């Protein structure tokens, strides 16, 4: 029997890998410009890390994690999100003791057992950034600018949404919790089973429910910011002022809470065209309690995460038909026994001596090789035959114009200058 890939998993084939490489390079380039260093954490962590860091009542922890007991009978989990692992590494490495701030970025696979849909898979790759040690509206706005700079370079059309979700202080969070419960109390019988459970354990999660019936009820809710404490309102106002001063367009979404319990004070989400109804491409916010919750000192932090699969969907929607792969510059075509022997040295010299992207196809007729050259999209065909070898010359054919030029064997080193332009 043929063995098929697991549901919710996927292969990245060569034609798509080029788009992935572009995204990954862009993330690294922009994060380096902003002073964020790359961190790589294990794909497998203790289950307790995500229960404490992400929140036991989140859908991620309750329904979506790949959790099992290892051979030492310890409960371990395939990483479902990036922030908790980065916080654990921050604490374990002692980097915080070297002085603040500490800034990380990552590109890593995540695993969630959820229903696969457009751009959402059970294994997906996420890039993100985490900024430790500073609680200042400028740090929040700089983090947003970092993410938007990546999207700008990838030519993604997006919209930024923001909200005040209240700080982690008991009075503020309790006030928001009570306000949410009061609003939904009369409609509780009409809501889904999950939201009726959330009403008691974590009412803010109701605002993140994607069931149509619950979303209709949520529509009239005035928002978490209206019932947050004065400090949160002031902080949120300063963020909006900075966004305005830096000409960053945004919309306020009073029901935006994100899907993770660790967010405090401020959250943001970026939506992009071409992703369907669930159009979020990335988002984040402030999480000032997680370092302490995981055994560290009271360290403020802000960060974001963005799924690469959804980023690529947005890129392709914006530029349909665009090819991201690198086409060969030269396709080497040969005919005859002497040419066959000379082909590999020529290919090697083009690649390693002149740093020219070159390829060939073996075991095919001259006509089949030329068809392959056309199909490859190569700019030039470099034609080698036995007679040409005897006469010490080759042919270089421009595949777009059909123009041919003879190249003496001693001129190969000047191949980049043959047409007066770099090949």
Buried (B, 14 or more C-beta within 10 A) or exposed (E): EEEEEEEBEBEBEEEBEEBBBBBBEBBBEBBEEBEBEEBEBEBBBBBEBBBBBBBEBBBBBBEBBBBEEEEEEEEBBBBBBBBBBBBBBBBEEEBBEEEBBBBBBBBBEBBBBBEEEBBBBBBBBBBBBBBBBBBBBEBBBBBBBBBBBBBEBBEBEBBBBBBBBBBBBEEBBEBBBEBBBEBBEEBEEEBBEBBBBBBEEBBBBBBBBEBEEBEEBBEEBEBBBEBBBEEBBEBBEBBBEBBEEEEBEBEEBBBBBBBBBBBBBBBBBBBBBBBEEEBBBBBBBBBBBBBEBBEBEEBBBBBBBBBBBBBBBBBBBBEEEEEBEEEBBBBBBBBBEBBEEBBEEBBEBBBEEBEBBBBBBEEBEBEEBBEBBEEBEBBBBBBBBBEBBEEEBBBBBEBEEEEEEEBEEEBBEEBEEBBEEEB
